[in-house]
Structures are given as C-alpha cells and as structure tokens.
C-alpha cells in the first residue's frame, strides 16, 4: 500500500509537472490562523479529487488575465501545473475559439 499524504491542498507536493486542474467554484477569502492572514481559496479538481488552491499574487493575476477579473467566470476553466525550480507555477489554458 502507498498511503496518500498529499492532503486536501493543491501544492508542489500534491502535483506533478503537466497536471491539468479544473476550477470548481468562484472561491472565497478565508482567514488562515496559522499564517495569520487572509487567503483567497478556490476549490479545484485534480486527479479526480477536490482540493483547495490558494493562488499567490502572480498566479491570481495570471488567472485574471486569462479568464477575467471576476472569479465566477473561472468556473470550469483549466490550468496546467508547472514545476520550475522546486516551485509550483500555473499556466491558464485558454479555450480555442472556433
């Protein structure tokens, strides 16, 4: 048996380079007591599991640039995971217009 210790969060440890993630909701701001700050959390689907993703400022701007400023417009959109220098980055996947 290989136990899954990746938890419920989307991060470097729970992903692999090239993974595709789907945004499930518009997200909400929640206070993190451990970090002592507010985080914007969205629910995403990764490998058939629902996980929480807290995009940093760079990732949040990339999502807004690709999908619009309102996170309601992100629902159903996808992004690709990139592992660069032991860090997780994202690349939004824009729909191809017919």
C-alpha positions in Angstrom: 0.0 0.0 0.0 1.2 3.5 -0.8 -0.6 6.0 1.5 -1.6 9.4 0.1 -0.1 12.1 2.4 -0.7 15.0 0.0 -3.7 16.3 1.9 -6.5 18.4 0.6 -4.4 21.3 -0.8 -3.1 21.8 -4.3 0.7 22.5 -4.0 4.1 21.3 -5.2 4.0 18.1 -3.2 0.5 17.1 -4.4 1.1 17.7 -8.1 3.3 16.7 -11.0 4.6 18.8 -13.9 2.0 18.9 -16.6 -1.0 18.0 -14.5 -4.3 19.7 -15.6 -6.5 21.2 -12.9 -10.2 22.4 -13.3 -11.6 25.2 -11.2 -14.9 24.2 -9.5 -16.1 27.4 -7.7 -15.6 31.1 -7.5 -13.7 30.8 -4.3 -13.8 32.9 -1.1 -11.5 34.7 1.2 -10.7 32.8 4.4 -8.6 33.7 7.4 -5.7 31.3 8.0 -4.8 31.3 11.7 -1.5 29.6 11.2 -0.3 32.2 8.7 -2.2 35.0 10.4 -3.5 36.3 7.1 -6.5 36.2 4.7 -6.1 33.8 1.8 -8.2 33.5 -1.4 -9.2 29.8 -1.7 -10.8 28.1 -4.6 -11.9 24.5 -5.0 -10.3 22.7 -7.8 -10.4 19.2 -9.3 -7.1 17.4 -9.5 -6.8 13.7 -10.4 -10.5 13.2 -9.7 -10.2 14.7 -6.2 -11.4 18.1 -4.9 -8.6 20.2 -3.4 -8.2 23.7 -2.1 -5.9 26.0 -4.1 -4.7 29.4 -2.7 -3.2 31.2 -5.7 -0.4 33.6 -4.9 -0.5 37.1 -6.4 1.4 36.0 -9.6 -0.9 33.1 -10.2 -4.0 35.1 -9.3 -3.1 37.8 -11.9 -2.4 35.0 -14.5 -5.9 33.6 -13.8 -7.5 37.1 -14.1 -5.6 37.8 -17.3 -6.7 34.6 -18.9 -10.3 34.2 -17.6 -11.4 37.7 -16.4 -11.3 39.7 -13.2 -14.4 38.1 -11.7 -13.6 34.6 -10.3 -17.2 33.5 -11.1 -16.0 33.4 -14.8 -13.2 31.0 -13.9 -15.6 28.1 -13.0 -15.0 25.2 -15.4 -11.7 26.7 -16.7 -8.5 24.8 -16.5 -4.8 25.5 -15.8 -1.7 23.4 -16.2 0.8 22.8 -13.3 4.4 23.7 -14.0 7.2 22.6 -11.7 10.0 25.1 -12.0 13.0 25.3 -9.6 11.2 23.3 -6.9 8.2 25.6 -7.1 4.7 25.1 -8.4 3.6 27.6 -11.1 0.5 27.6 -13.3 -0.3 28.2 -16.9 -4.0 29.0 -17.6 -5.5 27.1 -20.6 -7.5 29.3 -22.8 -10.2 27.8 -24.9 -9.6 27.7 -28.6 -12.1 29.8 -30.4 -13.8 28.1 -33.3 
